[in-house]
Amino acid sequence: MRKEDLDIIVKQADQIYAKHKKEWESMYMNKIIAIDIDTGTLAGVAESIKEVDMQVDSHKKDHRIFVRRVGSKPEVARIR
């Protein structure tokens, strides 16, 4: 994947997160979430990346997924 494509996905994920920030931070603070970039919805929520990966594996394979931690320090980030 090209850097430009990654930058677009990160920007889209940030926009989706900002739209749902209040709701997601009240419900899922410090949990790992998988954001489906193509639908703007959550593809998974869990305590660990491993658990989120298992949830996402059953999700639509052709969708772009961005994984991060909920809160002000999203040190976990991955793209599928």
C-alpha positions, 0 to 999 in steps of 0.5 A: 500500500502506498504512503498516500493511500495510508494517509487517506485511510488514517484521515478517514479513520480520524474523521469517523472517530471524531464523529463518534468520539463522545459516544465511543469514549463513554462506552469503550475508553481504553479498549481497542476498536476496529473501525470499518472505513468503508461503512463508518462503523465499528467492526470490533471492540475488545481488550486486546489486539488479538481479540479484535483481530478475531472479531475482524477476521469474520468481518467483510474481507474487502473492507478497509479496517483501522485499529486504534485504542479509544481515548486521547492516547491511541498508541495502537494503530493498524490498517487492514 
